[in-house]
């Protein structure tokens, strides 16, 4: 059973094909990130326009990579939320049209949930199809009960799965997602977008204990907040350059020394990651899951991996980085389980988008 997955929730136009929820046949991603760098973040109108231009070639390339024709595809899965409205609309309308034209069942996919399902891929293409052989996949699929930490530019959530489609949202961010906080702090201290990789690289030369930054104290141990931490970084940077709190944030970076910059990056990263790891550790101790999985682009952060390894007794297998950032294969994988577990199909004539969709 082969499912084609379409992902257009933000600035990546992606399509992947997965067989039986475990075998990766293709994964094609076109990113418009270079168009957004000058603005320090994703511009929704630019992202949507890029999707329109490349979505059909991306789908065609995915089929070609997988050595598949439309006759080989059993179903189509598409992200319908959460994400940018204009971007989601392009993917959903394309999937709806293809489902009708090719007479394929259509499945509506939650983008956040799909990030976790990328961890179920354990095999690559067959002997005739070798384009995915370079992927370093997990040795085995996660076991239930499964604790999932989703960390990306738009989401920070901690979720407990008892089985497929049987999960409880333990907690999520009350304001900025952790990836968003990385982007904003990077901008404050003069690092390029996207902020996650920039801060991670810069922090390697810094002292994570050079500055004391606050951790949010919330009623639930599984809730997150990064807005206060972001503001604390701004106030720290202003103080370090000898300015008051009303000094313009966009002028702070040019006044910082390189030593201040690397130390602020390292200190911020240490506290942001510790916030994630503390909640994950508490959830593990309370629920004793058989596996812990991480999804989303921030899962590539080396400090996050280091702290998780030191704080948790259960080893964590990480997927290939190409399957942690937004991609079509994760959508196709979750689509496979929609088919296998007899989840309801979406109506290709009426399926809409839900930009604020939650778990």
C-alpha positions as CSV (number, residue, x, y, z in Angstrom):
1,X,0.0,0.0,0.0
2,X,1.6,3.3,-1.2
3,X,0.5,6.7,0.0
4,X,1.6,10.0,-1.6
5,X,1.9,12.9,1.0
6,X,1.8,16.6,0.2
7,X,3.1,19.2,2.7
8,X,2.8,23.0,2.2
9,X,2.2,24.3,5.8
10,X,5.0,27.0,5.7
11,X,7.8,27.6,3.3
12,X,8.6,24.1,2.1
13,X,6.8,22.6,-0.8
14,X,7.2,18.9,-0.3
15,X,5.9,15.5,-1.5
16,X,6.9,12.0,-0.4
17,X,5.8,8.5,-1.1
18,X,5.7,5.8,1.7
19,X,4.8,2.2,1.5
20,X,3.0,0.5,4.4
21,X,3.9,3.2,6.9
22,X,7.5,2.0,7.2
23,X,9.3,2.1,3.8
24,X,10.5,5.5,2.4
25,X,10.3,5.5,-1.4
26,X,10.7,9.2,-2.1
27,X,11.0,12.5,-0.4
28,X,11.3,15.7,-2.4
29,X,11.5,19.1,-0.7
30,X,11.7,22.5,-2.3
31,X,12.4,25.3,0.2
32,X,11.8,29.0,-0.4
33,X,13.8,29.9,2.7
34,X,16.3,32.0,0.6
35,X,13.5,34.3,-0.4
36,X,12.6,35.0,3.2
37,X,16.1,35.5,4.7
38,X,16.2,39.2,3.8
39,X,13.0,39.7,5.9
40,X,14.2,37.7,9.0
41,X,11.3,35.3,8.8
42,X,8.7,33.7,6.5
43,X,6.6,36.2,4.5
44,X,3.2,34.3,3.9
45,X,2.5,35.8,0.5
46,X,5.9,34.9,-0.8
47,X,5.6,31.4,0.5
48,X,2.2,30.8,-1.1
49,X,3.4,32.1,-4.4
50,X,6.4,29.8,-4.3
51,X,4.1,26.8,-3.6
52,X,2.0,27.6,-6.7
53,X,5.1,27.7,-8.9
54,X,6.7,24.4,-7.8
55,X,4.1,22.1,-6.4
56,X,3.4,20.2,-9.6
57,X,7.1,19.6,-10.5
58,X,7.7,18.5,-6.9
59,X,4.9,15.9,-7.0
60,X,6.1,14.7,-10.4
61,X,9.7,14.4,-9.2
62,X,8.5,12.4,-6.1
63,X,6.7,9.9,-8.3
64,X,9.8,9.7,-10.5
65,X,12.1,9.1,-7.5
66,X,9.8,6.3,-6.3
67,X,9.6,4.7,-9.7
68,X,5.8,5.0,-9.4
69,X,3.0,6.1,-11.6
70,X,-0.4,7.2,-10.4
71,X,-1.6,3.6,-10.9
72,X,0.7,2.6,-8.1
73,X,-0.6,5.1,-5.6
74,X,-3.4,3.9,-3.3
75,X,-4.2,7.1,-1.5
76,X,-3.3,10.8,-1.1
77,X,-2.6,12.5,2.2
78,X,-2.3,16.2,2.6
79,X,-1.5,18.6,5.5
80,X,-4.6,20.7,6.2
81,X,-3.4,22.3,9.4
82,X,-1.7,23.8,11.3
83,X,0.2,26.4,9.3
84,X,0.0,29.5,7.2
85,X,-3.4,29.8,5.6
86,X,-2.2,30.7,2.1
87,X,0.4,27.9,2.1
88,X,-2.0,25.3,3.3
89,X,-4.6,26.3,0.7
90,X,-2.2,25.5,-2.2
91,X,-1.5,22.0,-0.9
92,X,-5.1,21.2,0.0
93,X,-6.5,22.4,-3.3
94,X,-3.8,20.5,-5.2
95,X,-4.5,17.3,-3.3
96,X,-8.3,17.7,-3.7
97,X,-8.0,18.1,-7.4
98,X,-5.6,15.1,-7.8
99,X,-7.9,12.9,-5.6
100,X,-10.8,13.7,-7.9
101,X,-8.9,13.4,-11.2
102,X,-7.0,10.3,-10.2
103,X,-9.8,8.7,-8.3
104,X,-7.8,8.2,-5.1
105,X,-9.0,8.4,-1.5
106,X,-8.0,11.5,0.3
107,X,-6.8,11.8,4.0
108,X,-6.5,15.1,5.9
109,X,-3.3,15.2,8.0
110,X,-2.4,17.1,11.2
111,X,1.0,18.6,10.5
112,X,2.1,18.5,14.1
113,X,1.2,14.8,14.5
114,X,3.0,14.0,11.2
115,X,6.3,15.2,12.7
116,X,6.2,12.4,15.2
117,X,5.1,9.8,12.6
118,X,8.3,10.4,10.6
119,X,9.9,8.2,13.3
120,X,8.0,5.1,12.0
121,X,10.1,5.0,8.9
122,X,12.6,2.2,9.2
123,X,13.3,1.1,5.6
124,X,14.2,2.6,2.3
125,X,13.4,1.7,-1.4
126,X,13.8,-1.7,-3.0
127,X,16.7,-2.8,-5.2
128,X,15.2,-1.0,-8.3
129,X,14.8,2.2,-6.4
130,X,17.9,3.5,-4.6
131,X,17.3,7.3,-4.3
132,X,16.5,7.1,-0.6
133,X,19.5,4.8,0.4
134,X,21.4,7.7,1.8
135,X,18.8,8.2,4.6
136,X,19.9,7.2,8.1
137,X,16.7,5.7,9.5
138,X,15.8,4.3,12.9
139,X,16.5,0.6,13.4
140,X,12.9,-0.1,14.6
141,X,9.6,1.7,15.0
142,X,8.7,3.3,18.4
143,X,6.7,1.2,20.9
144,X,3.6,2.3,22.6
145,X,3.0,3.8,25.1
146,X,5.1,6.5,23.4
147,X,6.1,10.0,24.6
148,X,6.5,12.5,21.9
149,X,8.2,15.9,22.0
150,X,7.4,18.2,19.1
151,X,9.7,21.1,18.7
152,X,9.6,23.3,15.6
153,X,9.4,26.9,14.5
154,X,5.6,26.9,15.0
155,X,5.0,24.3,17.7
156,X,6.2,23.1,21.1
157,X,4.1,20.2,22.5
158,X,4.5,17.2,24.7
159,X,2.1,14.3,23.8
160,X,1.5,10.8,25.2
161,X,0.4,8.1,22.8
162,X,-1.2,4.9,24.0
163,X,-1.7,3.7,20.4
164,X,-2.2,5.0,17.0
165,X,-4.7,7.9,17.1
166,X,-5.1,7.4,20.9
167,X,-3.1,10.2,22.5
168,X,-3.3,12.9,25.2
169,X,-1.8,16.4,24.8
170,X,0.1,16.8,28.1
171,X,1.2,20.4,27.5
172,X,2.2,23.0,24.9
173,X,3.7,26.5,24.7
174,X,1.5,29.3,25.9
175,X,3.2,31.9,23.7
176,X,6.2,31.5,21.4
177,X,7.2,28.1,20.0
178,X,10.8,27.2,20.9
179,X,11.9,27.5,17.2
180,X,10.2,30.9,17.0
181,X,12.1,32.0,20.2
182,X,15.4,30.9,18.5
183,X,14.6,33.0,15.5
184,X,13.8,36.1,17.6
185,X,16.8,35.8,19.8
186,X,19.0,35.3,16.8
187,X,17.7,38.5,15.3
188,X,18.3,40.4,18.5
189,X,22.0,39.4,18.7
190,X,22.6,39.7,15.0
191,X,22.6,36.2,13.7
192,X,21.1,35.1,10.4
193,X,17.7,33.5,9.8
194,X,16.8,30.7,10.5
195,X,17.8,31.2,14.1
196,X,18.0,27.6,15.3
197,X,21.1,26.6,13.3
198,X,22.7,30.0,13.7
199,X,22.4,30.0,17.5
200,X,23.5,26.3,17.7
201,X,26.7,27.0,15.7
202,X,27.5,30.3,17.5
203,X,26.9,28.8,20.9
204,X,29.7,26.3,20.4
205,X,32.2,29.1,21.1
206,X,30.3,30.4,24.1
207,X,29.9,29.7,27.8
208,X,26.3,28.4,28.6
209,X,26.7,29.6,32.2
210,X,28.1,33.1,31.4
211,X,24.7,34.6,32.1
212,X,21.8,33.7,34.3
213,X,18.5,33.7,32.4
214,X,15.1,32.8,33.8
215,X,13.0,29.7,33.3
216,X,9.3,30.2,33.1
217,X,7.4,28.9,36.2
218,X,3.9,27.6,35.2
219,X,1.2,25.7,37.0
220,X,1.6,22.6,34.9
221,X,5.1,21.0,34.6
222,X,4.2,20.1,30.9
223,X,3.4,23.7,29.8
224,X,6.0,25.9,28.1
225,X,6.6,29.6,27.8
226,X,9.5,31.3,25.9
227,X,8.3,34.8,25.6
228,X,9.8,35.9,29.0
229,X,13.1,34.2,28.1
230,X,13.2,36.1,24.8
231,X,12.6,39.4,26.6
232,X,15.2,38.6,29.2
233,X,17.7,38.1,26.4
234,X,16.9,41.5,25.0
235,X,17.2,43.2,28.4
236,X,20.5,41.4,29.0
237,X,21.9,42.5,25.6
238,X,20.8,46.1,26.2
239,X,22.5,46.0,29.6
240,X,25.7,44.5,28.2
241,X,26.1,47.3,25.8
242,X,25.4,49.9,28.4
243,X,21.9,51.0,27.2
244,X,18.5,51.2,28.8
245,X,15.5,49.1,28.1
246,X,14.1,51.6,25.6
247,X,17.2,51.3,23.3
248,X,15.9,50.0,19.9
249,X,16.1,46.2,19.7
250,X,17.2,46.3,16.0
251,X,20.2,48.4,16.9
252,X,21.5,46.1,19.7
253,X,23.3,43.6,17.6
254,X,25.8,46.0,16.1
255,X,26.9,47.1,19.6
256,X,27.6,43.6,20.9
257,X,31.1,42.3,21.0
258,X,31.7,38.8,19.6
259,X,32.4,37.4,23.1
260,X,29.0,38.8,24.3
261,X,27.3,37.4,21.3
262,X,28.5,33.9,21.6
263,X,27.9,33.8,25.4
264,X,24.4,35.1,25.0
265,X,23.7,32.5,22.3
266,X,25.1,29.7,24.5
267,X,23.2,30.9,27.7
268,X,19.9,31.3,25.9
269,X,20.2,27.9,24.2
270,X,21.1,26.2,27.4
271,X,18.0,27.5,29.3
272,X,15.6,27.0,26.3
273,X,16.7,23.4,25.9
274,X,16.7,22.8,29.7
275,X,13.0,23.9,29.7
276,X,12.1,21.3,27.1
277,X,14.2,18.5,28.8
278,X,12.8,19.2,32.3
279,X,9.2,18.7,31.1
280,X,10.1,15.6,29.1
281,X,11.9,14.1,32.1
282,X,9.0,14.7,34.4
283,X,6.6,13.1,31.9
284,X,8.8,10.1,31.5
285,X,9.0,9.6,35.3
286,X,5.2,9.8,35.6
287,X,4.1,7.8,32.7
288,X,7.0,5.4,32.1
289,X,6.6,5.1,28.3
290,X,8.3,2.4,26.3
291,X,9.7,4.9,23.9
292,X,10.5,8.6,23.5
293,X,10.4,10.2,20.1
294,X,11.3,13.8,19.0
295,X,9.9,15.5,16.0
296,X,10.4,18.9,14.3
297,X,13.4,20.9,13.1
298,X,14.7,21.8,16.6
299,X,15.2,18.0,17.2
300,X,18.5,18.5,15.2
301,X,19.9,20.8,18.0
302,X,23.0,19.2,19.5
303,X,22.5,20.7,22.9
304,X,18.9,19.3,23.1
305,X,20.3,15.8,22.2
306,X,23.0,16.2,24.8
307,X,20.7,17.2,27.6
308,X,18.1,14.5,26.7
309,X,20.8,11.8,26.8
310,X,22.1,13.0,30.1
311,X,18.7,13.3,31.8
312,X,16.8,10.4,30.5
313,X,17.5,6.7,31.1
314,X,15.8,5.6,27.9
315,X,17.9,5.9,24.7
316,X,16.4,8.0,21.9
317,X,16.7,7.1,18.3
318,X,16.7,10.1,16.0
319,X,15.5,10.1,12.4
320,X,17.5,11.5,9.5
321,X,17.5,15.4,9.7
322,X,15.7,15.5,6.4
323,X,12.7,13.8,8.0
324,X,12.7,16.2,11.0
325,X,12.1,19.4,9.2
326,X,8.9,19.8,7.2
327,X,8.6,17.1,4.5
328,X,6.1,15.1,2.5
329,X,7.3,11.7,3.7
330,X,6.1,12.3,7.3
331,X,2.6,13.2,5.9
332,X,2.6,10.1,3.7
333,X,3.6,8.0,6.7
334,X,0.8,9.2,8.8
335,X,-1.5,8.8,5.8
336,X,-0.6,5.1,5.7
337,X,-1.7,4.7,9.3
338,X,-5.0,6.5,8.5
339,X,-5.5,3.8,5.8
340,X,-4.3,0.9,8.0
341,X,-6.4,1.9,11.0
342,X,-9.5,2.7,9.0
343,X,-9.6,6.4,9.8
344,X,-12.3,8.4,7.9
345,X,-11.5,9.7,4.5
346,X,-11.7,13.4,3.7
347,X,-14.2,14.7,1.1
348,X,-12.1,16.0,-1.9
349,X,-15.0,18.3,-2.8
350,X,-15.2,20.1,0.6
351,X,-11.9,19.6,2.6
352,X,-10.9,23.0,4.0
353,X,-7.8,24.3,5.8
354,X,-7.4,24.8,9.6
355,X,-4.4,27.1,10.2
356,X,-4.9,26.9,14.0
357,X,-5.4,23.2,14.2
358,X,-4.2,21.7,17.5
359,X,-3.4,18.2,18.5
